[in-house]
Amino acid sequence: MKKTRLWMQKHYINKRFKKKFRFDHCWNLLRLQLKWLDVICKQKPSLRSKGGNFFSSMSSPSTSETPINLAEDDVPNTSFIHRPLGKNVKKRKMRDHEKNIMKMQIIVDLLKEMMERRKQIDAAYLHAIEEKKKTNAREVELMKRLLNLEEERQRREQVAYEVRIMTMDMSGMTPIAQEYYRRLTMRILQGHSGGV
């Protein structure tokens, strides 16, 4: 892949300058120098798009005739050079930014809608709880009334029973039955007098 690209770039130079490029061994040493990097950065966009960055990869691999042994200290620092953005990249970034802004607005609107819906649900829930409390209070009140009515009914039944016992005619009874009803009468009277 690299050799094919190198061959294409050499062919381009041969065609453009009508000369062969004979300085591969020098190019390996000089291609990362600031002068050549400036030339590459200032290159016309049409040349970059047609043939790629032909200066950057014009080197040929070293052979036994031209041994090249570069240490890392010999290579200049090129981290400060950045390729300028093309028009399409700028347009794409602007479109992406606008899409992100629109997406953010949609998300914000959805969050507001969700929060409003949550408030409505919470209000309905609190209203339901209040209604349940009122219903429970009514039910408790009804239960109290029912208990009071039941107690009153039982008390009336007890009073009716006691009155029947107290007004009972014992003259036609046997002596054992008379004694039994007399004791019941005494117990009733003691209960009403406070246990005296």
C-alpha positions as CSV (number, residue, x, y, z in Angstrom):
1,M,0.0,0.0,0.0
2,K,2.8,2.4,1.0
3,K,4.9,1.5,-2.1
4,T,1.9,2.1,-4.4
5,R,1.3,5.5,-2.9
6,L,5.0,6.3,-3.1
7,W,5.0,5.3,-6.8
8,M,2.0,7.4,-7.5
9,Q,3.5,10.4,-5.9
10,K,6.8,10.0,-7.8
11,H,4.8,9.6,-11.0
12,Y,3.0,12.8,-10.2
13,I,6.3,14.7,-9.8
14,N,7.7,13.2,-13.0
15,K,4.7,14.3,-14.8
16,R,4.5,17.8,-13.3
17,F,8.2,18.8,-13.4
18,K,9.3,16.5,-16.2
19,K,12.2,15.2,-14.0
20,K,12.8,12.2,-11.9
21,F,13.0,12.5,-8.2
22,R,16.5,11.3,-7.3
23,F,16.8,12.4,-3.7
24,D,14.9,9.8,-1.7
25,H,17.8,9.4,0.7
26,C,17.8,13.2,1.4
27,W,14.0,13.3,1.6
28,N,14.0,10.8,4.4
29,L,16.2,13.2,6.4
30,L,14.5,16.5,5.4
31,R,10.8,15.7,5.2
32,L,10.1,16.6,8.8
33,Q,11.9,19.9,8.7
34,L,9.9,23.0,9.4
35,K,10.4,24.4,5.9
36,W,8.8,21.4,4.2
37,L,6.0,21.2,6.8
38,D,5.1,24.9,6.0
39,V,5.1,24.1,2.3
40,I,2.8,21.1,2.9
41,C,0.4,23.2,5.1
42,K,0.3,26.1,2.5
43,Q,-0.3,23.7,-0.4
44,K,-3.4,24.3,-2.6
45,P,-6.5,22.4,-1.5
46,S,-6.9,21.1,-5.1
47,L,-3.5,19.4,-4.9
48,R,-4.3,17.9,-1.5
49,S,-7.6,16.5,-2.6
50,K,-6.2,15.0,-5.9
51,G,-2.9,13.5,-4.9
52,G,-3.1,13.6,-1.2
53,N,-0.3,15.0,0.8
54,F,2.4,13.9,-1.6
55,F,5.4,15.5,0.2
56,S,4.8,13.8,3.5
57,S,5.1,10.2,2.3
58,M,7.6,10.6,-0.6
59,S,10.3,8.8,1.3
60,S,11.5,5.5,0.2
61,P,12.6,2.7,2.5
62,S,16.3,2.6,3.3
63,T,18.4,0.2,1.4
64,S,21.8,-1.2,1.9
65,E,23.2,1.5,-0.3
66,T,21.5,4.3,1.6
67,P,21.3,3.3,5.3
68,I,19.3,5.8,7.4
69,N,19.3,5.5,11.1
70,L,17.3,8.4,12.8
71,A,17.1,8.6,16.5
72,E,14.0,10.1,18.1
73,D,16.1,13.2,19.0
74,D,16.7,14.0,15.3
75,V,13.0,14.3,14.5
76,P,11.7,17.8,15.1
77,N,8.6,18.5,17.2
78,T,5.7,19.0,14.9
79,S,2.9,19.1,17.5
80,F,2.3,22.8,16.9
81,I,1.3,22.4,13.3
82,H,-2.4,21.7,12.7
83,R,-4.1,21.2,9.4
84,P,-6.7,24.0,8.9
85,L,-10.3,22.8,8.7
86,G,-11.9,22.6,5.3
87,K,-15.2,24.3,4.4
88,N,-17.2,21.0,4.5
89,V,-15.8,20.1,8.0
90,K,-16.8,23.6,9.3
91,K,-20.2,23.3,7.8
92,R,-20.7,19.8,9.2
93,K,-19.6,21.0,12.6
94,M,-22.0,23.9,12.5
95,R,-24.9,21.6,11.4
96,D,-24.0,19.2,14.2
97,H,-24.0,22.1,16.7
98,E,-27.4,23.3,15.5
99,K,-28.8,19.8,15.7
100,N,-27.4,19.4,19.2
101,I,-29.0,22.7,20.2
102,M,-32.3,21.6,18.7
103,K,-32.0,18.2,20.4
104,M,-31.2,20.0,23.7
105,Q,-34.3,22.2,23.3
106,I,-36.5,19.1,22.6
107,I,-35.0,17.4,25.7
108,V,-35.6,20.5,27.8
109,D,-39.2,20.7,26.6
110,L,-39.7,17.0,27.3
111,L,-38.3,17.4,30.8
112,K,-40.6,20.4,31.5
113,E,-43.6,18.4,30.2
114,M,-42.6,15.5,32.4
115,M,-42.2,17.7,35.5
116,E,-45.6,19.3,34.8
117,R,-47.2,15.9,34.4
118,R,-45.5,14.7,37.6
119,K,-46.9,17.7,39.5
120,Q,-50.4,16.9,38.2
121,I,-50.0,13.2,39.3
122,D,-48.7,14.3,42.7
123,A,-51.6,16.7,43.1
124,A,-54.1,14.0,42.1
125,Y,-52.4,11.6,44.5
126,L,-52.6,14.1,47.4
127,H,-56.2,14.8,46.6
128,A,-57.0,11.1,46.6
129,I,-55.3,10.7,50.0
130,E,-57.3,13.6,51.4
131,E,-60.5,12.1,50.1
132,K,-59.5,8.7,51.6
133,K,-58.9,10.4,55.0
134,K,-62.3,12.1,54.8
135,T,-63.9,8.8,53.9
136,N,-62.1,7.0,56.6
137,A,-63.1,9.7,59.1
138,R,-66.8,9.3,58.0
139,E,-66.5,5.5,58.3
140,V,-64.9,5.8,61.8
141,E,-67.7,8.2,62.8
142,L,-70.4,5.8,61.5
143,M,-68.7,2.9,63.4
144,K,-68.8,4.9,66.6
145,R,-72.4,5.6,66.1
146,L,-73.2,2.0,65.4
147,L,-71.3,0.9,68.5
148,N,-73.1,3.5,70.6
149,L,-76.4,2.3,69.2
150,E,-75.5,-1.3,69.9
151,E,-74.5,-0.4,73.5
152,E,-77.8,1.5,73.9
153,R,-79.8,-1.5,72.6
154,Q,-77.9,-3.9,75.0
155,R,-78.5,-1.6,77.9
156,R,-82.2,-1.3,77.1
157,E,-82.5,-5.1,76.8
158,Q,-80.7,-5.4,80.2
159,V,-83.1,-2.9,81.8
160,A,-86.1,-4.7,80.3
161,Y,-84.8,-8.0,81.6
162,E,-84.2,-6.5,85.1
163,V,-87.7,-4.9,85.1
164,R,-89.3,-8.2,84.2
165,I,-87.4,-10.0,87.0
166,M,-88.3,-7.2,89.5
167,T,-92.0,-7.2,88.6
168,M,-92.4,-11.0,88.5
169,D,-95.1,-12.5,90.6
170,M,-93.5,-15.1,92.8
171,S,-96.6,-16.3,94.7
172,G,-97.3,-19.3,92.4
173,M,-93.6,-20.5,92.3
174,T,-91.9,-23.3,94.2
175,P,-89.9,-22.3,97.2
176,I,-86.6,-23.0,95.3
177,A,-87.7,-20.8,92.3
178,Q,-88.8,-18.1,94.7
179,E,-85.3,-18.2,96.4
180,Y,-83.6,-18.0,93.0
181,Y,-85.6,-15.0,91.9
182,R,-85.2,-13.2,95.2
183,R,-81.4,-13.5,94.9
184,L,-81.6,-12.2,91.4
185,T,-83.6,-9.2,92.6
186,M,-81.1,-8.6,95.4
187,R,-78.2,-8.7,92.9
188,I,-80.0,-6.2,90.6
189,L,-80.6,-3.8,93.5
190,Q,-77.0,-4.0,94.6
191,G,-75.8,-3.3,91.1
192,H,-77.9,-0.1,90.9
193,S,-77.0,1.1,94.4
194,G,-73.2,0.9,93.6
195,G,-72.4,-2.4,95.3
196,V,-73.5,-1.5,98.9
